Amino acid sequence: MAYPAIRKLCHGGLAITVALGLDGCANLTPPADSEITQQALAATPLPANWVSAGKAAEFDPAWLGFGDDGNAQALITEALTNNPDLRIAALRLEQSRLQVGIASAKLLPSVGIGAQYATDPTPGGAASSNGIGLMLSWEIDLWGRVRAERKAAEADYYSATADYAYARQSLAAATLRAWLTAILAGRQLDLIHDALADSEHQLQVIDTRWRIGQATEYDLALVKAQRQSYIDAMQSLEQSRLVALRGLEALLGRYPAASINVASTLPDVPALPTTGTPINIVERRPDMAAARKQFESMFFSVQEARAARLPALSIFGGVGRMAKEIIGFVDTKKTLYPIGASLVWPLFTGGQRQTVLEIRTVQQQEAVVKYTQTILRAMSEVENALSAESTLAARQQALRAKVVHYERAVELVRIQLRVGQVDTYDVLQQELQLNRARSDEETVLAERLVQRINLHLALGGAFEPVVPVAVANPS
C-alpha cells in the first residue's frame, strides 16, 4: 500500500526529523541475491571450475543412477512421509508461516467492542454511565516500520521453507546411505560365512595331516586361530548388520526390529557426468537460499529498528450508545461518534532504541558471515566428494583387477589339484585370498556409492521425481 504524500515527507525530510539527525523511512527493497553473495565472498572469490575432478557444465540430478532403483525410491518416499524429525521440521515451518500472519495483521485496523452497566452509581460518585460501543484504531505506517517487520517475517518463512527442502534432501541422502550400509553388511556377512566354511574345511584337512604326521601341532594351532578369527568377524558383522537395519528403520519411522528386507547386492556406480560450476551451487542449494533469506530477514529487522525511532501516528474512531443516570434517574441517552488521532514520539528512552538498531546491524553482519560459512562448507563438501570419487574409482579398478587375478589363481590351483601337484588345503587357501579380495572390493564399492550420494547432495541434487516443496503465499 502506498502513501504518496507521506512518502514525500519521508524522502524530503521533516524539519524536526532532519534537525534531530534521524535516518528516515525504512528501506523496503533488500539487496539482490547476487549482491548478498558478492558481499559474502568479498574475501573468498570462487574459482570458475572445480579444483578436483569434474567438468564445468550443467549438473543433471538424474545421474544418481541407483536413485531410480524401485526399492531405493520407495524407501525415500517412506522416510519423507513418516520420519519424525522431518515432521517436526514441517510443524516448525507452519509456525513460521503463521508468524507472517501475525506481522501482516499489524498493517490492518483493529476493531473492538466494549460495554458497561451498573445498577448503582460508583460509591462516592454522583452519576454512572452505561452503554455499549464499537471502536476502531489504526496505526498509520508512516515510515515503513510495520511493513519492514512483515517483510522480515516473510523472509524468515522463506528461509524456513528452504531449510525444510534441504532437510528433505538430507533425509533422502541419509536413507540411501543407511540402505547401502545395510546391503554392504549383509554382503560382507555372506562372504565371511563362505570364508568360515573354507576355514573349517581347512581345519579338517590340517587335522588329518597332523594325525598322520604330515603337519605339526603348530600348523594345527594356526588354522584353529584363523577359524576363531572368522567366527569373531562373523559375530561382529552380524551386529553391524542389525544396527544398520535398525538405523534404516528408524529413518523410515518404523519400529527398529531389524526385520526390513534390503537388496542382497550393491548397485553399480554410474558414470560421473558433468557437475556444473561452483557458482551454480550457490544458486541451486536450498541451504544457500535459506542463508540468503536469513540475511534478508536481518536487513528488514534493521529497517524496522531504524523506523521505530520515528513518531508513531494512530487514528481512531467509533460509535456508541450511552445512558447517563444521576441518583437513580435517567438523565440522558445519546449516540456518540468519537474520532481522533494520537502521535507518540520516543524522544528519550535512555538509548534503548538506538542500541536495538546497533544490535540488529551487528546481527545482519553476522548473517553475512554465516552465509559465507555456508558457501565454504558447501564448496568443501563438493571438492571432497569429487576427490573421493576419483580416488575410490581408481581403488575399485585396482581391486577389481586383484579379484580377477585371484579368480584365475583359484582356477589354476584347482587344475593343479586334479593333477596331484597340490592338495585341498592349498585350494582352500587361495579361495580365502579370493574371498578377502572380494570383501575389499565390496567395501570400496559401497564407499564410492556413499560418496556419490554425498556429491549429489552437495551439488543440490533432488532425490524425488518432483520438486518436494512449493513456496506458498505465507500470508
C-alpha positions in Angstrom: 0.0 0.0 0.0 1.4 3.4 -1.0 1.2 6.7 0.9 2.4 9.3 -1.7 2.1 12.3 0.5 3.7 10.7 3.5 6.5 9.2 1.4 7.2 12.6 0.0 7.5 13.9 3.6 9.7 11.0 4.4 12.1 11.4 1.5 12.0 15.1 1.6 12.6 15.2 5.3 10.5 16.8 8.0 12.4 19.7 9.5 12.4 18.4 13.0 13.4 15.0 11.9 16.4 16.3 10.0 17.2 18.5 12.9 17.5 15.5 15.2 19.6 13.6 12.7 17.2 10.6 12.2 17.6 8.4 9.2 14.2 8.5 7.6 11.9 5.8 6.3 12.6 2.1 6.3 14.2 0.8 3.1 11.8 -1.9 1.9 13.9 -3.1 -1.1 16.5 -5.7 0.0 19.8 -6.2 -1.8 19.7 -8.6 -4.7 20.8 -12.2 -4.2 23.9 -11.6 -6.3 24.8 -8.6 -4.2 24.5 -10.6 -1.0 26.6 -13.4 -2.4 29.2 -10.9 -3.6 29.4 -9.3 -0.1 29.7 -12.8 1.5 32.5 -13.8 -0.9 34.4 -10.5 -0.8 37.4 -12.1 0.8 37.0 -15.6 -0.8 36.3 -15.4 -4.5 35.1 -18.7 -6.1 37.1 -20.4 -8.9 35.5 -20.7 -12.3 35.7 -24.5 -12.1 36.1 -27.2 -9.5 39.7 -27.8 -8.4 39.1 -31.6 -8.1 38.0 -33.8 -11.0 34.8 -32.6 -12.6 33.9 -30.9 -15.9 32.4 -27.4 -15.9 28.9 -27.9 -17.3 25.3 -28.0 -16.0 24.5 -30.5 -13.3 21.7 -33.0 -14.0 20.3 -34.7 -10.9 19.2 -37.7 -13.0 22.7 -39.0 -12.9 22.3 -40.6 -9.5 21.9 -44.0 -11.1 20.7 -46.1 -8.2 18.3 -43.4 -7.2 16.0 -44.8 -9.9 16.0 -48.2 -8.2 12.4 -49.0 -7.2 13.4 -50.2 -3.7 15.5 -47.2 -3.0 12.9 -44.7 -4.2 10.2 -46.5 -2.2 12.4 -46.1 1.0 13.0 -42.4 0.2 9.2 -41.9 -0.1 8.5 -43.7 3.1 11.1 -41.7 5.0 9.8 -38.4 3.7 6.4 -39.4 4.8 7.0 -40.9 8.2 10.3 -39.6 9.6 9.6 -37.9 13.0 12.4 -35.3 12.6 11.0 -34.2 9.3 7.5 -34.0 10.7 8.8 -31.7 13.4 10.5 -29.6 10.8 7.2 -29.3 8.9 5.4 -28.2 12.0 8.1 -25.5 12.6 7.7 -24.4 9.0 3.9 -24.0 9.7 4.7 -21.9 12.8 6.9 -19.7 10.7 4.1 -19.2 8.2 1.7 -18.2 10.9 4.2 -15.7 12.2 3.8 -13.9 8.9 0.1 -13.6 9.5 0.7 -12.0 12.9 3.1 -9.5 11.3 0.7 -8.8 8.5 -2.2 -8.2 10.9 -0.4 -5.1 12.3 -1.0 -3.4 9.0 -4.8 -3.6 9.4 -7.1 -1.7 11.6 -8.1 -3.3 15.0 -11.7 -3.3 15.9 -13.2 -3.9 19.4 -16.4 -3.7 21.2 -16.9 -2.6 24.8 -19.9 -2.3 27.2 -20.5 -1.1 30.7 -23.5 -1.5 33.0 -24.0 -0.8 36.7 -27.2 -0.8 38.8 -25.9 1.8 41.3 -23.6 4.8 41.0 -20.0 4.2 41.8 -19.6 4.6 45.6 -18.7 8.2 46.3 -19.8 9.3 42.8 -23.0 11.2 41.8 -23.6 9.5 38.5 -22.9 6.5 36.4 -22.8 5.9 32.6 -23.9 2.7 31.0 -23.7 1.8 27.4 -22.1 -0.1 24.5 -19.7 1.0 21.8 -17.7 -0.2 18.8 -14.1 1.2 18.4 -11.6 1.1 15.5 -8.0 2.1 15.8 -5.2 2.0 13.2 -1.5 2.8 13.3 -0.6 4.6 10.1 2.7 3.0 8.9 4.3 6.3 8.0 7.9 5.2 8.0 7.5 1.5 6.9 8.2 0.1 10.3 5.3 -2.4 10.3 5.9 -3.3 6.6 9.6 -3.9 7.4 8.5 -6.2 10.3 6.2 -8.1 8.0 8.9 -8.5 5.3 11.3 -9.8 7.9 8.8 -12.4 8.9 8.2 -13.3 5.3 12.0 -13.7 4.8 12.1 -15.9 7.8 9.3 -18.0 6.4 11.1 -18.4 3.0 14.3 -19.3 4.8 12.4 -21.9 6.8 10.9 -23.2 3.6 14.4 -23.6 2.1 15.7 -25.3 5.3 12.8 -27.7 5.1 13.6 -28.5 1.4 17.2 -29.1 2.4 16.1 -31.3 5.3 14.1 -33.4 2.9 17.2 -33.8 0.7 19.4 -34.6 3.6 16.9 -37.2 4.9 16.8 -38.8 1.5 20.6 -39.0 1.4 20.7 -40.4 4.9 18.2 -43.0 3.9 20.2 -44.1 0.9 23.4 -44.2 2.9 21.7 -46.4 5.5 20.3 -48.6 2.8 23.8 -49.1 1.3 25.3 -49.8 4.7 22.7 -52.5 5.4 23.3 -54.1 2.0 27.1 -54.0 2.5 26.7 -55.5 6.0 24.6 -58.3 4.6 27.0 -58.9 1.7 30.1 -58.9 4.0 28.3 -61.4 6.2 27.7 -63.7 3.3 31.4 -63.5 2.4 32.5 -64.2 5.9 30.2 -67.3 6.1 31.9 -68.6 2.9 35.3 -67.9 4.5 34.4 -69.6 7.7 33.2 -72.7 5.7 36.6 -72.8 3.9 38.4 -72.3 7.2 36.5 -75.2 8.8 37.3 -77.4 5.8 41.0 -76.3 6.1 40.9 -77.3 9.8 39.7 -80.8 8.8 42.5 -81.2 6.3 45.2 -80.0 8.6 43.8 -82.1 11.5 44.1 -85.2 9.2 47.6 -84.2 8.3 48.6 -83.8 11.9 47.2 -87.2 12.8 49.2 -88.9 10.1 52.3 -86.9 10.9 52.4 -84.6 7.8 51.7 -81.5 9.8 52.8 -80.1 13.2 50.7 -79.0 16.1 51.9 -75.5 15.3 50.2 -75.7 11.9 47.1 -77.0 13.6 47.1 -74.2 16.1 47.4 -71.5 13.4 44.5 -72.9 11.5 42.4 -73.1 14.6 43.2 -69.5 15.5 42.3 -68.4 11.9 39.0 -70.2 12.2 38.2 -68.3 15.5 39.1 -65.0 13.9 36.5 -65.7 11.2 33.9 -66.6 13.9 34.6 -63.3 15.7 34.4 -61.4 12.4 31.1 -63.1 11.7 29.6 -62.1 15.0 30.8 -58.5 14.6 29.4 -58.3 11.1 26.1 -59.7 12.3 25.9 -57.0 14.9 26.8 -54.3 12.3 24.1 -55.7 10.0 21.4 -55.5 12.8 22.5 -51.9 13.7 22.4 -50.9 10.1 18.9 -52.3 9.6 17.6 -50.7 12.8 19.1 -47.4 11.7 17.4 -47.6 8.4 14.1 -48.5 10.1 14.4 -45.5 12.4 14.8 -43.2 9.5 11.7 -44.6 7.9 9.7 -44.1 11.1 9.3 -47.8 11.7 9.9 -49.8 14.9 13.6 -50.8 15.0 13.1 -54.5 14.8 15.9 -55.2 12.2 13.4 -57.0 10.1 13.4 -54.9 7.0 14.4 -56.6 3.7 17.1 -55.0 1.6 18.8 -56.0 -1.6 21.4 -58.7 -1.5 23.9 -57.0 -3.8 25.2 -53.5 -4.2 24.2 -51.5 -7.3 26.7 -50.4 -9.8 28.1 -46.9 -9.9 27.0 -45.0 -13.0 29.5 -42.9 -14.9 30.1 -39.4 -13.4 28.7 -36.8 -15.8 29.3 -33.1 -15.7 28.9 -31.4 -12.4 28.4 -27.7 -13.1 30.4 -24.9 -11.6 30.8 -23.5 -8.1 28.5 -20.5 -8.7 25.8 -23.0 -9.8 25.8 -24.5 -6.3 25.2 -21.1 -4.7 22.1 -20.7 -6.8 20.8 -24.2 -6.5 21.3 -25.5 -3.0 18.4 -24.9 -0.6 20.6 -24.2 2.4 22.2 -21.4 0.4 18.8 -19.9 -0.2 18.0 -20.2 3.4 21.2 -18.4 4.4 20.4 -15.6 1.9 16.9 -15.2 3.3 18.2 -15.0 6.8 20.4 -12.1 5.7 17.3 -10.5 4.1 15.3 -11.0 7.3 18.0 -9.2 9.3 18.1 -6.5 6.7 14.4 -5.8 7.3 14.9 -6.1 11.0 17.4 -3.3 10.8 15.0 -1.2 8.8 12.2 -1.9 11.4 14.5 -0.8 14.2 15.5 2.4 12.3 11.9 3.4 11.7 11.0 2.6 15.3 12.8 5.8 16.4 10.4 8.0 14.4 7.0 9.2 15.5 4.1 6.7 15.6 0.7 8.1 14.3 -2.5 6.3 15.2 -6.1 7.2 14.3 -9.3 6.0 16.0 -13.0 6.2 15.6 -16.1 4.5 16.8 -19.8 4.6 17.5 -21.6 4.0 20.8 -24.8 4.4 22.7 -24.6 5.8 26.3 -27.2 6.3 29.0 -26.2 8.6 32.0 -28.0 8.4 35.3 -28.0 10.8 38.2 -29.0 9.4 41.6 -31.2 6.7 40.0 -32.9 8.9 37.3 -32.0 8.6 33.7 -30.5 11.9 32.7 -29.6 11.5 29.1 -29.4 8.9 26.3 -27.3 9.7 23.3 -25.4 8.1 20.4 -21.7 9.1 20.2 -19.2 9.1 17.3 -15.8 9.6 18.8 -12.9 10.2 16.3 -9.3 11.3 16.9 -5.6 10.8 16.4 -2.6 10.3 18.6 1.1 11.0 17.9 3.8 9.3 20.0 7.5 10.2 19.5 10.0 8.5 21.8 12.4 11.4 22.2 14.4 9.9 25.1 14.5 6.2 26.0 18.0 6.0 27.6 19.5 5.0 24.2 17.4 1.8 24.1 16.1 2.2 20.5 19.5 3.2 19.2 21.0 0.2 20.9 18.4 -2.1 19.4 19.3 -0.7 16.0 23.0 -1.3 16.6 22.3 -4.9 17.7 20.2 -5.6 14.6 23.0 -4.1 12.4 25.6 -6.5 14.1 23.1 -9.4 13.6 22.9 -8.5 9.9 26.7 -8.6 9.7 26.6 -12.0 11.4 24.1 -13.2 8.8 26.6 -12.4 6.1 29.4 -14.3 7.8 27.1 -17.3 8.3 26.2 -17.1 4.6 30.0 -17.1 3.8 30.4 -20.1 6.2 27.6 -22.0 4.4 29.1 -21.3 1.0 32.6 -22.5 2.0 31.1 -25.6 3.7 29.2 -26.5 0.5 32.3 -25.9 -1.6 34.3 -28.2 0.7 31.7 -30.9 0.5 31.7 -30.9 -3.3 35.5 -30.8 -3.6 35.9 -33.7 -1.0 33.2 -35.8 -2.8 34.8 -35.2 -6.2 38.2 -36.0 -4.8 36.9 -39.2 -3.2 35.1 -40.1 -6.5 38.4 -40.0 -8.3 40.4 -41.9 -5.6 37.8 -44.5 -5.0 37.2 -45.1 -8.7 41.0 -45.9 -9.0 40.9 -48.1 -6.0 37.9 -50.0 -7.2 39.6 -50.6 -10.6 42.7 -51.9 -8.8 40.7 -54.2 -6.5 38.6 -55.5 -9.5 41.9 -56.5 -11.2 43.0 -58.1 -7.9 39.8 -60.1 -7.8 40.2 -61.2 -11.4 43.8 -62.4 -10.7 42.7 -64.3 -7.6 39.9 -65.9 -9.6 42.4 -67.1 -12.2 44.7 -68.3 -9.4 41.8 -70.4 -8.0 41.2 -71.9 -11.4 44.8 -72.8 -11.8 45.2 -74.3 -8.3 42.2 -76.4 -8.9 43.8 -77.7 -12.1 46.9 -78.5 -10.0 44.7 -80.3 -7.5 43.4 -82.5 -10.3 46.9 -83.5 -11.5 48.1 -84.1 -7.9 50.5 -81.1 -7.7 48.7 -79.6 -4.7 46.1 -80.8 -2.2 42.8 -79.4 -0.9 44.4 -77.2 1.7 46.2 -75.1 -1.0 43.0 -74.7 -2.9 41.1 -73.5 0.2 44.0 -71.1 0.9 43.6 -69.4 -2.5 39.8 -69.3 -2.1 40.2 -67.5 1.2 42.5 -65.0 -0.5 39.9 -64.5 -3.2 37.2 -64.0 -0.5 39.2 -61.3 1.2 39.8 -59.5 -2.2 36.1 -59.6 -2.9 35.3 -58.2 0.6 37.7 -55.3 0.0 36.2 -54.6 -3.4 32.6 -54.6 -1.9 33.8 -52.2 0.8 35.3 -49.7 -1.7 32.2 -50.0 -4.0 29.9 -49.2 -1.1 32.1 -46.2 -0.1 32.1 -44.9 -3.6 28.3 -45.1 -3.8 28.1 -43.3 -0.5 30.4 -40.6 -1.8 28.2 -40.4 -4.9 25.2 -39.7 -2.6 27.3 -37.0 -0.8 28.3 -35.4 -4.1 24.7 -35.5 -5.3 23.5 -33.8 -2.0 26.4 -31.3 -2.1 25.6 -30.2 -5.7 22.0 -29.5 -4.7 20.5 -32.5 -6.5 17.0 -33.7 -5.8 16.1 -37.2 -4.7 12.5 -37.1 -5.7 10.8 -37.3 -9.1 9.1 -33.9 -8.4 10.1 -30.8 -6.6 9.3 -31.5 -2.9 8.4 -28.1 -1.7 6.5 -25.3 -3.5 6.8 -21.9 -1.9 3.3 -20.9 -1.0 2.0 -17.4 -0.1 2.7 -17.1 3.6 0.0 -14.6 4.3 
